[in-house]
Amino acid sequence: MTLFDKFAALAATRASLAECGLKSVNVVMEKILSPTEAIVNGRPTILAGTNNYLGLTFNADCVEAACQALKAEGTGTTGSRAANGTYNAHVALEQDLADYFGCNSVIVFSTGYVANLGMISTLSGSGDVILIDADCHASIYDGCQLSGADIIRFKHNDAADLDKRLRRLGERSARTLVIVEGMYSMLGDRAPLAEIAEVKKRHGAYLLLDEAHSLGVLGANGRGLAEEVGVEDDVDFIVGTFSKSLGAIGGYCASNHPELDIIRFANRPYVFTASPSPSIIASTRKALAILRRHPELKDKLWENALRLYRQLDALGLHLSPEPSPIIAVRLKDKEDAVRAWCALLEQGVYVNLVLPPATPDGGALLRCSMSAGHSFEQVDRITEAFASLASVASPQAANLSGPMAS
Ligand SMILES: Cc1ncc(COP(=O)(O)O)c(C=O)c1O
């Protein structure tokens, strides 16, 4: 036995996918042309799988703010937020976010992954309980693992199942953290947040909501699902990322609990990693200001999302349950998904290929994510690429439009 033996199954899976045409483990973006276009395999390619919801990665004001900060404060902080890595700008961004969310405190983390890891593992420990929606993101699962708490999964988007499990916990519900996402990353479906908030309140538990995919996407002011549903006061902790609508990298937690400020120093993923660089903080602050001032970006994103969803639906494809900026084409088996994904790429359309076990139901996904930066012409070209898949290989075409095996 060696350390590497456990990867044999993974190597075999990759080899079988290579036979279906998957040349390399990672796509390389050879040249980035804009928020929605890159050169891939030497070919101009429409980017339809980026999480760049508001298309801000090339925004002139964000780029300028980043350049100025880079020149003024250097390439990196070379230290943790808890040591030499807190600059004025990190504090200012926390204040900007607190003002935006109308809450007492915000902690800025190095990534969204680290924000989940840090908040979950700090809030919950041995003897506590975490009730997690079954479809939550890997960063949430990893935070649960790190916490040492008892972890119980409840059925995806099922407030009645959550209620049942909290009832069984009895008095322990007062030391229970419930975790859901605003918009789920694979299928773009939303949590039944009003029901979940009512259940957690009734049982005296705490609620952590990951709005990674809903910041800038949902709510009149873009604050996410909690704003859209009108339950912001019932959410104890909102976690999010700068790596999607804000076009940079970093994460945050916003809360009204006065303890938030003090627990940052018990938060190992906050303390033991370097803070985001000045250029990242500067572009994020600018992007947040743009998000707040320009609601038309959210409107354009939704126009594009609805256009693509309707067009793919009209092709008879089996899609994610509700229209949203995340539109997943669902396939039964991974070999068909790989062939279809390669064919899309050859036609100059990049989408995310998502294979089990990362998918919610064991099927495979061709996951599209829309951007306010897409033109209608690009959206229509994405649809044309999917339409032409029917002529790539007939068994694949049958599987593309067939229902998922449950
Ligand atoms: C729901 C969810 N939470 C957290 C993260 C982590 O965010 P980041 O990319 O900033 O680490 C992601 C990233 O894809 C996500 O989808």
The ligand as an ORCA input file, in Angstrom:
! r2SCAN-3c Opt
* xyz 0 1
  C     -22.449     28.202     -2.235
  C     -20.994     28.544     -2.237
  N     -20.432     28.939     -1.086
  C     -19.126     29.264     -1.023
  C     -18.318     29.199     -2.138
  C     -16.864     29.523     -2.018
  O     -16.601     30.766     -2.574
  P     -15.116     31.215     -3.003
  O     -14.969     30.906     -4.450
  O     -15.080     32.659     -2.701
  O     -14.143     30.459     -2.171
  C     -18.874     28.810     -3.349
  C     -18.015     28.758     -4.555
  O     -18.307     28.270     -5.575
  C     -20.240     28.468     -3.410
  O     -20.804     28.079     -4.555
*
